[in-house]
Amino acid sequence: MASQTGRTTIGAVLCMAVPVALWFAPIGPDETARHALAVAAFMIIAWITETLPHALAGLVGCYLFWVLGVVPFRTAFSGFADQTPWFLFGAALLGTMATKSGLARRLAYLVIRRTGTSYSRILLGLILTSFLLTFFVPSGIACVVIMAAVALGLTEVLGVARGSNFGRGIFITLTYTAGIFDKMVIAGAASILGRGLIEKSAGIHVYWSLWLFAFLPCALVTILSTWRLIVWLYPPEKVATEVAGQFLDDELKKMGALSRMEIKTLVLMLLAVALWMTDLIHHISPAVIGIGAGLLGAAPGLGVLDQEDLKRVNYLPVFFVAAAIGMGDVLMETKALSTVTAGMFGWMGPLITNRFAFAVIPYWTAFVYHLLLGNEVSMLAASMPALLNFAASSGHSPLALGMIWAFASGGKIFVYQSGVMVMGYSYGYFEARDLFRVGLGLTILESLVLLVLAPFYWPLIGIR
């Protein structure tokens, strides 16, 4: 508690001192650009130190851009008119439907029942469920909560104690996979923000299906590698897993046949996924599809959400993403972005001399940035506009570089790096060192996979 208070105090001091110093510093030829950097510094420091909630810090920053005369209102709050935050809003509605209807939990039970009930098969079932839930529940934290409910039922039936290899393996698996798969699919806040920033900064339309096809080989490797790595690191104690099958059967029997609410949810989600996967053909924006499906889910008579459900939806990530997009627009319009780019990424230019270096150096640079900035969405919001400006100025592909950067935000070795990790850790079945071991191993593996995908596979599907 004392350390958290100290961190908050230091963050509050930095949030005031650094922006004021930048505002009045006699540097740079353009006063407007300097003032834009000062306000942006307040937002970024507040996000890093978590002095204020992310959404509130973003809103305050947008307000300061406007009220201090840095840019007009339409630019300061331009992120709220962008499709990206509302895509996230639609995705949140879809996730709420899947959770409320029970469809997500039913899917988890069915997948694990099909894969088998031995320790190894339960792990495989959890990994596959996590990947499938990414399409239906676009929130890593929600996926952890859903799968943890299933896992807790299994551990209780099997008599598995906290601290056992069986419990560690199950909970580290469901936690880490929930935080990595939503970077391979445009589903969670990080990948949705990454896509939006690429489109906004580089003027490139990023197809949902293209992103999926680009990372699908990595997803398959991650599924198999995570499975084998966890079985190897956490060999199970002798547990009579035969009763697990009976538990799953009993839970499915309690749920009964598909309810009308589940059917409606399933139809809307399958429609959305089908349209997302074919957007290369019809060219409808993934955001249009996501928002439309989410709003249909809240429409009286058609959907499954009511007024109370809408009140419980967490709108703060929507505001945060909108503010992050707006900050990038302000830095771009005031020409302050070129100053940030030179400071953050100028050193990378001489090192990226071939296609292999292009895959490796940005990936591990993003990994280090993520260690410093913590929250993955904050990390992308603070660094990606400058990264994409660097790509444009140095002749590199903004699409490929942006995708590598967003994907690298999934690599985590510490609990503080994501709310998903914090949520999984809070159940008390694994320790920080477990996340370090598993996270480091998978981060290295995915770097090696990317070393093959980016130079050879991506150009074949149009990512150059």
Secondary structure, 3 states (H helix, E strand, C coil): CHHHHHHHHHHHHHHHHHHHHHHHCCCCCCHHHHHHHHHHHHHHHHHHHCCCCHHHHHHHHHHHHHHCCCCCHHHHCHHHHCHHHHHHHHHHHHHHHHHHHCHHHHHHHHHHHHHCCCHHHHHHHHHHHHHHHHHHCCCHHHHHHHHHHHHHHHHHHHCCCCCCHHHHHHHHHHHHHHHHHHHHCCCCHHHHHHHHHHHHHHCCCCCHHHHHHHHHHHHHHHHHHHHHHHHHHCCCCCCCCHHHHHHHHHHHHHHCCCCHHHHHHHHHHHHHHHHHHCHHHHCCCHHHHHHHHHHHHCCCCCCCCCHHHHHHCCCHHHHHHHHHHHHHHHHHHCCCHHHHHHHHHHHHHHHCCCHHHHHHHHHHHHHHHHHHHCCHHHHHHHHHHHHHHHHHHHCCCHHHHHHHHHHHCCCCCCHHHCHHHHHHHCCCCCCHHHHHHHHHHHHHHHHHHHHHHHHHHHHHHCCC
